[in-house]
Amino acid sequence: MVTAIVLIKADVNRIPEVAEAIADLEGVSEVYSVTGGVDLIALVRVRQHEELAQVIPGRVNKVPGVLSSDTHIAFHAYSHHDLESAFSLGM
């Protein structure tokens, strides 16, 4: 599983609609509205690294209201939650 953290600047008048549209995209597991230098943070989880190009520039960045994004790819997850099994249901 490859995880990317996508920091998104959005049109401030459309943040809820932009967040919902991004959350509905295949490959996006979560979207958070946040304070600070960005408006939204999306977690993208895909099976293979190559799929990130389909999801982030191919879908997320094309959502109307997305002004810019900055992607951080996770090397390793440190968590008490078994994320791999949670996202493998039905696959």
C-alpha positions as CSV (number, residue, x, y, z in Angstrom):
1,M,0.0,0.0,0.0
2,V,1.3,3.4,-1.0
3,T,0.1,6.4,1.0
4,A,0.4,10.0,-0.1
5,I,-0.5,13.1,2.0
6,V,-1.8,15.8,-0.3
7,L,-1.9,19.4,1.0
8,I,-4.5,21.3,-1.0
9,K,-5.2,25.0,-1.4
10,A,-8.8,25.6,-2.5
11,D,-11.1,28.4,-3.4
12,V,-12.2,29.5,0.2
13,N,-15.8,30.0,-1.0
14,R,-16.0,26.4,-2.1
15,I,-14.1,24.4,0.5
16,P,-17.0,22.1,1.6
17,E,-17.9,21.3,-2.0
18,V,-14.3,20.8,-3.0
19,A,-13.6,18.5,0.0
20,E,-16.7,16.4,-0.8
21,A,-15.8,16.1,-4.4
22,I,-12.2,15.0,-3.5
23,A,-13.5,12.5,-0.9
24,D,-15.7,10.9,-3.6
25,L,-12.7,10.1,-5.8
26,E,-11.4,6.6,-6.2
27,G,-8.1,6.3,-4.3
28,V,-8.8,9.0,-1.8
29,S,-9.5,7.6,1.7
30,E,-10.0,10.7,3.8
31,V,-10.2,14.5,3.4
32,Y,-9.7,16.9,6.3
33,S,-10.5,20.6,6.4
34,V,-7.7,22.2,8.4
35,T,-6.2,25.4,9.7
36,G,-2.9,26.8,8.6
37,G,-1.3,27.3,5.2
38,V,-3.5,24.9,3.3
39,D,-7.3,24.4,3.3
40,L,-7.6,20.6,2.9
41,I,-5.5,17.6,3.5
42,A,-6.3,14.4,1.6
43,L,-5.0,10.9,2.2
44,V,-4.5,8.9,-0.9
45,R,-4.0,5.2,-0.7
46,V,-3.2,3.1,-3.7
47,R,-1.7,-0.3,-4.3
48,Q,1.2,0.8,-6.6
49,H,3.3,4.0,-6.8
50,E,2.3,4.5,-10.4
51,E,-1.4,4.9,-9.5
52,L,-0.6,8.1,-7.7
53,A,-0.3,9.9,-11.0
54,Q,-3.8,8.8,-11.9
55,V,-5.3,9.9,-8.6
56,I,-3.5,13.2,-7.7
57,P,-2.8,15.1,-11.0
58,G,-5.4,13.0,-12.9
59,R,-8.3,13.5,-10.5
60,V,-7.6,15.6,-7.4
61,N,-6.0,18.5,-9.2
62,K,-8.8,18.6,-11.7
63,V,-11.6,19.1,-9.2
64,P,-13.1,22.6,-9.7
65,G,-12.0,24.8,-6.9
66,V,-8.6,23.2,-6.3
67,L,-6.0,26.0,-6.7
68,S,-2.8,24.0,-5.9
69,S,-1.5,20.9,-4.2
70,D,1.7,19.7,-2.6
71,T,2.1,15.9,-2.3
72,H,4.1,14.0,0.3
73,I,4.7,10.3,-0.1
74,A,4.9,8.3,3.0
75,F,7.9,6.0,3.4
76,H,6.6,4.1,6.4
77,A,3.5,4.2,8.6
78,Y,3.9,4.2,12.3
79,S,0.5,3.4,13.7
80,H,-1.3,1.3,16.3
81,H,-4.1,0.8,13.7
82,D,-3.8,-2.0,11.2
83,L,-4.3,0.2,8.1
84,E,-3.3,-2.5,5.6
85,S,-6.1,-4.8,6.7
86,A,-8.6,-2.0,7.0
87,F,-8.1,-1.0,3.3
88,S,-7.9,-4.6,2.0
89,L,-11.5,-5.3,2.7
90,G,-13.3,-6.3,-0.5
91,M,-10.1,-6.3,-2.7
